[in-house]
Amino acid sequence: MGSIEALITQFFSQLDWVNPWAFVLLPLPIAMRLMPAYRERRDAVRVPFFARLLDATESRPQRGAMLLIRRRGQKVLITLIWLSLVLAAAKPQWLGDPIEQQKAGRDLMIAVDLSGSMETEDFSQPNGEPTDRLTAVKAVLQQLVDERAGDRLGLIVFGNSAYLQSPFTEDHPTWLMLLNETRIRMAGPSTALGDAVGLAIKLFKDAETEHRVLLLLTDGNDTGSLVPPVDAARVAATERIRIYPIAVGDPTASGEEAIDLDTLARMAEVTGGQSFEALSSEDLASVFKLLDTLEPNIFDSVNFRPRTDVHWLPLAAVIMLYVLLRFLARLGALYRPGAPQ
C-alpha cells in the first residue's frame, strides 16, 4: 500500500493546473438535479374511443411530463464525460524533472579608447615584433573573454564621443568579432573619458544583474567630455558600478597623449575598484590575471521544470465516452421490448 500511495503522490506532484478555478463546475450537475423539471405543454388530440384505447393498452391516464429513465451505465458514462470536460477546462500540465541552468552572473562592460594615440607602436607581439596599443589590447582581451564564461560582456568605444559597439551579451564570439572590427580614430582622435563612463551608466541601468563592472582601457587624459570623469565615477558608484581603469602606454608622455593617472586612480577609488598601469603586453596580461582574483567568475543558477500540456487527454476521453454512449443508446433501442427487429 505504501508504494501505491507513493506512486499516486508522485503522479499528482507532477501535475499542475493552468485554470484550477474550473473545478468549481464539478457539482453543477447536482445543482441542476435540485432544480424543478422542465415541463412543456403540447397539443393533444381528442378521440371518442379514449376509454377503449386505455383498456387495450392497459394504461392509466395521468397528467404531467413523461420522464426518460436512463440506465445505470448511461449515468456512469455521462458522469465521466462531465468530469473529463472539467479536467480539460482546468488545462492540466505535466511537469518534467527539475532542470538546473546556469546563466551569467555579472555584467562586464569594457570601454576601449580608439583615440589617435592608440596607434603608437610601443607594445610587442609574442614573436618580438612591435605592434600598436590597440592591437595589443585586442589580443589580451581575447584571452580575457576566453576566461570569463560567467559574464555578460558589453563593449563601448570612445574617441571624440562614446559609442556602443556591443550591448551586454553572452554570445562571446560575436562580441569578439565586433571588437576586432574596431579601428583607431573611428570614434574620433580625442579622448572623451567621462562620456564613456556616462554611457556605461546608462546601459547598466537597463541591466538586471547586481554585479556590475566597468573595465576602462585608455592611453590619454580626458579632452572635453560633457561630464568630468571623476563626477561620472561618483554617479557610477551610486549605481553600484565598480570601475577598473587600465592606463595603456607610456605614463611619461606629455600633452594630449599624457595619461592622467591621478584621475584614473580617483575614479577607481570612489567606485571601489582599482587602477592599473600597463606598459607592455605582459603587463596587460598580468592585469587581467589580477582582475580574475578581484572579480572571480559568478554563475547564477536557475531551476525550472519543463511543462507539457496534456489537456488533450481528457478531451480525447470525452470523444470516446460520447461515442460509447451513443453506441449503447442505439443498442438499447434495438433490443427494447416491442422494438422492431
C-alpha positions as CSV (number, residue, x, y, z in Angstrom):
1,M,0.0,0.0,0.0
2,G,2.8,2.3,0.8
3,S,4.4,2.1,-2.6
4,I,1.0,2.6,-4.3
5,E,0.4,5.8,-2.2
6,A,3.9,7.0,-3.0
7,L,3.2,6.5,-6.8
8,I,-0.1,8.3,-6.5
9,T,1.6,11.2,-4.6
10,Q,4.4,11.4,-7.2
11,F,1.9,11.4,-10.0
12,F,-0.1,14.3,-8.6
13,S,3.0,16.2,-7.7
14,Q,3.9,16.3,-11.4
15,L,0.6,17.7,-12.4
16,D,-0.2,21.4,-12.5
17,W,-3.4,23.2,-13.5
18,V,-3.5,26.4,-15.5
19,N,-7.2,27.0,-14.7
20,P,-7.8,25.4,-11.3
21,W,-11.0,27.5,-10.9
22,A,-12.7,25.2,-13.4
23,F,-13.1,22.6,-10.6
24,V,-15.9,24.7,-9.1
25,L,-18.0,23.5,-12.0
26,L,-17.9,19.8,-10.8
27,P,-21.0,19.9,-8.7
28,L,-23.0,21.8,-11.4
29,P,-25.0,18.6,-12.4
30,I,-26.0,18.0,-8.8
31,A,-27.3,21.6,-8.6
32,M,-29.2,21.0,-11.9
33,R,-31.0,18.0,-10.4
34,L,-32.2,20.1,-7.5
35,M,-34.0,22.4,-9.9
36,P,-37.6,21.7,-10.9
37,A,-38.1,19.6,-14.0
38,Y,-38.7,21.4,-17.3
39,R,-42.3,20.9,-18.4
40,E,-43.6,21.6,-21.9
41,R,-47.2,22.0,-22.9
42,R,-48.3,20.2,-26.1
43,D,-51.4,20.0,-28.1
44,A,-53.5,16.8,-27.7
45,V,-55.9,15.0,-30.0
46,R,-59.3,14.2,-28.6
47,V,-60.6,10.7,-29.7
48,P,-64.1,9.4,-28.9
49,F,-62.7,5.9,-28.2
50,F,-60.2,7.1,-25.5
51,A,-61.6,4.6,-22.8
52,R,-61.3,1.7,-25.2
53,L,-57.7,2.7,-26.1
54,L,-56.8,2.7,-22.4
55,D,-58.3,-0.7,-21.9
56,A,-56.5,-2.1,-24.9
57,T,-53.1,-0.8,-23.8
58,E,-53.7,-1.5,-20.1
59,S,-52.6,2.1,-19.3
60,R,-53.7,4.6,-16.7
61,P,-54.4,8.3,-17.6
62,Q,-52.1,10.8,-15.8
63,R,-51.1,14.4,-16.0
64,G,-47.5,15.7,-16.4
65,A,-44.5,15.0,-18.4
66,M,-43.1,11.7,-19.5
67,L,-39.6,11.3,-18.0
68,L,-37.0,9.3,-19.8
69,I,-35.3,6.9,-17.4
70,R,-31.5,6.5,-18.0
71,R,-29.9,3.2,-17.3
72,R,-27.1,3.0,-14.8
73,G,-24.4,2.5,-17.4
74,Q,-25.6,5.7,-19.2
75,K,-25.4,7.6,-15.9
76,V,-21.9,6.5,-15.3
77,L,-20.8,7.5,-18.8
78,I,-22.4,10.9,-18.6
79,T,-20.7,11.5,-15.2
80,L,-17.3,10.5,-16.7
81,I,-17.9,12.8,-19.7
82,W,-18.7,15.8,-17.4
83,L,-15.6,15.0,-15.3
84,S,-13.4,14.9,-18.4
85,L,-14.8,18.2,-19.7
86,V,-14.0,19.9,-16.3
87,L,-10.5,18.4,-16.3
88,A,-9.9,19.6,-19.9
89,A,-11.1,23.1,-18.9
90,A,-8.7,23.1,-15.9
91,K,-5.9,22.6,-18.5
92,P,-3.6,20.1,-16.8
93,Q,0.1,20.3,-17.5
94,W,2.7,17.6,-16.9
95,L,5.8,18.8,-15.0
96,G,9.1,17.3,-16.1
97,D,12.1,16.7,-13.9
98,P,13.7,19.9,-12.5
99,I,16.5,21.3,-14.7
100,E,19.2,23.5,-13.4
101,Q,20.6,26.0,-15.8
102,Q,23.4,28.4,-15.2
103,K,23.4,31.9,-16.6
104,A,25.8,34.9,-16.5
105,G,26.2,36.3,-13.0
106,R,27.9,39.6,-13.8
107,D,27.7,42.4,-16.4
108,L,31.1,43.4,-17.5
109,M,31.3,46.5,-19.7
110,I,34.6,47.1,-21.5
111,A,35.4,50.6,-22.7
112,V,38.2,50.8,-25.3
113,D,40.0,54.1,-26.2
114,L,40.2,54.5,-30.0
115,S,41.9,57.9,-30.0
116,G,44.8,58.6,-32.3
117,S,47.5,57.9,-29.7
118,M,46.5,54.2,-29.7
119,E,48.4,53.8,-32.9
120,T,51.7,54.2,-31.1
121,E,53.8,51.1,-31.6
122,D,55.3,50.7,-28.1
123,F,54.0,47.2,-27.5
124,S,55.4,43.9,-28.8
125,Q,53.9,40.7,-30.2
126,P,54.8,37.3,-28.8
127,N,57.4,37.0,-31.7
128,G,59.0,40.2,-30.6
129,E,57.7,42.4,-33.4
130,P,56.4,45.9,-32.4
131,T,52.7,46.5,-32.5
132,D,50.3,49.3,-31.8
133,R,48.5,49.7,-28.5
134,L,45.0,48.8,-29.8
135,T,46.3,45.6,-31.4
136,A,47.9,44.6,-28.1
137,V,44.7,45.4,-26.2
138,K,42.6,43.3,-28.6
139,A,44.9,40.3,-28.2
140,V,44.8,40.4,-24.4
141,L,41.0,41.0,-24.4
142,Q,40.6,37.8,-26.4
143,Q,42.3,35.9,-23.7
144,L,40.2,37.6,-21.1
145,V,37.0,36.7,-22.9
146,D,38.0,33.0,-23.0
147,E,38.2,33.0,-19.2
148,R,35.0,35.0,-18.5
149,A,32.4,32.4,-19.4
150,G,30.3,33.5,-16.4
151,D,30.0,37.2,-17.5
152,R,27.8,39.1,-19.9
153,L,30.0,41.3,-21.9
154,G,29.4,44.8,-23.4
155,L,31.7,47.0,-25.5
156,I,32.0,50.8,-25.6
157,V,34.4,52.6,-27.9
158,F,35.3,56.2,-27.4
159,G,37.2,59.0,-29.0
160,N,35.6,62.4,-29.5
161,S,32.4,60.8,-28.1
162,A,31.5,57.4,-26.7
163,Y,29.6,54.8,-28.8
164,L,28.0,51.5,-28.0
165,Q,29.7,48.8,-30.1
166,S,28.0,45.8,-28.4
167,P,25.2,45.6,-25.8
168,F,25.5,43.1,-23.0
169,T,25.6,39.6,-24.4
170,E,26.5,36.1,-23.5
171,D,27.5,35.5,-27.2
172,H,31.2,36.0,-26.7
173,P,32.3,35.0,-30.3
174,T,30.1,37.8,-31.7
175,W,31.4,40.2,-29.1
176,L,35.0,39.4,-30.2
177,M,34.0,39.9,-33.8
178,L,32.7,43.4,-33.0
179,L,35.9,44.1,-31.1
180,N,38.1,43.1,-34.0
181,E,36.1,45.4,-36.3
182,T,37.1,48.5,-34.3
183,R,39.8,50.8,-35.8
184,I,41.9,53.6,-34.5
185,R,40.2,57.1,-34.8
186,M,36.8,55.5,-35.9
187,A,35.3,57.4,-33.0
188,G,37.5,60.5,-33.4
189,P,41.0,61.4,-32.5
190,S,40.3,62.8,-28.9
191,T,39.6,61.0,-25.6
192,A,36.1,61.6,-24.1
193,L,36.7,59.6,-21.0
194,G,33.9,60.9,-18.9
195,D,31.4,60.4,-21.7
196,A,32.4,56.7,-21.9
197,V,31.6,56.3,-18.2
198,G,28.3,58.1,-18.7
199,L,27.2,55.8,-21.5
200,A,28.2,52.8,-19.4
201,I,26.0,54.0,-16.5
202,K,23.0,54.4,-18.9
203,L,23.5,50.8,-20.2
204,F,23.9,49.4,-16.7
205,K,20.6,50.9,-15.6
206,D,18.8,48.6,-18.0
207,A,20.7,45.5,-16.8
208,E,19.2,43.1,-14.3
209,T,22.5,41.8,-12.8
210,E,23.6,43.2,-9.5
211,H,27.3,42.6,-10.1
212,R,28.4,45.5,-12.4
213,V,31.9,46.1,-13.5
214,L,33.4,48.7,-16.0
215,L,36.8,48.0,-17.4
216,L,38.3,51.2,-18.8
217,L,41.3,51.0,-21.2
218,T,42.8,54.3,-22.2
219,D,46.1,55.8,-23.1
220,G,45.3,59.5,-22.7
221,N,43.6,62.1,-20.5
222,D,40.1,63.5,-20.8
223,T,39.9,66.1,-23.6
224,G,36.4,67.7,-23.3
225,S,33.8,65.3,-22.0
226,L,30.4,66.7,-21.1
227,V,30.8,65.3,-17.6
228,P,34.2,65.3,-15.9
229,P,35.5,61.7,-15.4
230,V,35.5,61.8,-11.6
231,D,32.0,63.2,-11.4
232,A,30.8,60.4,-13.8
233,A,32.6,57.9,-11.5
234,R,30.6,59.3,-8.5
235,V,27.4,58.7,-10.3
236,A,28.6,55.2,-11.2
237,A,29.2,54.5,-7.5
238,T,25.5,55.3,-6.8
239,E,24.6,52.7,-9.4
240,R,26.8,50.0,-7.7
241,I,29.3,50.0,-10.6
242,R,32.9,49.3,-9.9
243,I,35.4,50.9,-12.3
244,Y,38.8,49.4,-13.1
245,P,40.8,51.9,-15.2
246,I,43.8,50.5,-17.0
247,A,46.4,53.0,-18.3
248,V,47.8,51.7,-21.5
249,G,51.2,53.1,-22.8
250,D,53.9,55.4,-21.6
251,P,52.9,57.3,-18.4
252,T,55.7,59.9,-19.1
253,A,54.1,61.2,-22.3
254,S,53.1,64.8,-22.4
255,G,50.3,66.9,-24.0
256,E,47.0,65.2,-25.1
257,E,48.8,61.9,-25.1
258,A,49.6,62.2,-21.4
259,I,47.9,59.7,-19.1
260,D,46.2,61.3,-16.1
261,L,47.0,58.6,-13.6
262,D,45.6,60.7,-10.7
263,T,42.2,60.9,-12.3
264,L,42.1,57.2,-13.1
265,A,43.1,56.4,-9.6
266,R,40.4,58.7,-8.2
267,M,37.8,57.1,-10.4
268,A,38.7,53.6,-9.2
269,E,38.7,54.8,-5.5
270,V,35.2,56.4,-5.5
271,T,33.7,53.2,-7.1
272,G,35.5,50.6,-5.0
273,G,37.6,49.5,-8.0
274,Q,41.4,49.6,-8.6
275,S,43.6,51.3,-11.2
276,F,46.4,49.7,-13.1
277,E,49.3,50.6,-15.4
278,A,50.3,48.5,-18.4
279,L,53.5,49.4,-20.4
280,S,53.6,46.1,-22.3
281,S,51.6,43.1,-23.4
282,E,52.9,41.2,-20.5
283,D,51.7,43.9,-18.1
284,L,48.3,43.8,-19.7
285,A,48.1,40.0,-19.2
286,S,49.2,40.4,-15.6
287,V,46.5,43.0,-15.0
288,F,43.8,40.7,-16.4
289,K,45.0,37.8,-14.2
290,L,44.8,40.1,-11.2
291,L,41.3,41.0,-12.2
292,D,40.3,37.3,-12.2
293,T,41.1,37.3,-8.4
294,L,39.4,40.7,-7.8
295,E,36.3,39.8,-9.9
296,P,36.0,35.9,-10.0
297,N,33.5,34.3,-12.3
298,I,30.0,34.3,-11.0
299,F,27.2,32.0,-12.2
300,D,23.6,32.3,-11.3
301,S,21.7,29.1,-11.2
302,V,18.1,29.0,-12.5
303,N,15.9,26.0,-11.7
304,F,12.8,25.3,-13.8
305,R,10.6,22.4,-14.7
306,P,9.5,21.9,-18.3
307,R,5.8,21.9,-18.8
308,T,3.8,19.8,-21.3
309,D,0.1,20.5,-22.0
310,V,-2.0,17.3,-21.5
311,H,-5.5,18.7,-21.7
312,W,-5.9,16.8,-24.9
313,L,-6.1,13.6,-23.0
314,P,-9.5,14.4,-21.2
315,L,-10.8,15.8,-24.5
316,A,-10.0,12.5,-26.2
317,A,-11.7,10.7,-23.3
318,V,-14.8,12.9,-23.9
319,I,-15.0,11.9,-27.6
320,M,-14.5,8.2,-26.8
321,L,-17.1,8.2,-24.0
322,Y,-19.6,10.0,-26.2
323,V,-19.2,7.5,-29.0
324,L,-19.6,4.7,-26.4
325,L,-22.7,6.4,-25.0
326,R,-24.3,6.7,-28.4
327,F,-23.5,3.1,-29.2
328,L,-25.1,1.8,-26.0
329,A,-28.2,4.0,-26.6
330,R,-28.6,2.6,-30.1
331,L,-28.0,-0.9,-28.9
332,G,-30.7,-0.4,-26.1
333,A,-33.2,0.9,-28.7
334,L,-32.7,-2.2,-30.9
335,Y,-33.3,-4.6,-28.0
336,R,-36.1,-2.7,-26.2
337,P,-39.2,-4.8,-25.8
338,G,-41.6,-4.1,-28.6
339,A,-38.9,-2.6,-30.8
340,P,-38.9,-3.7,-34.5
341,Q,-36.4,-6.4,-35.2
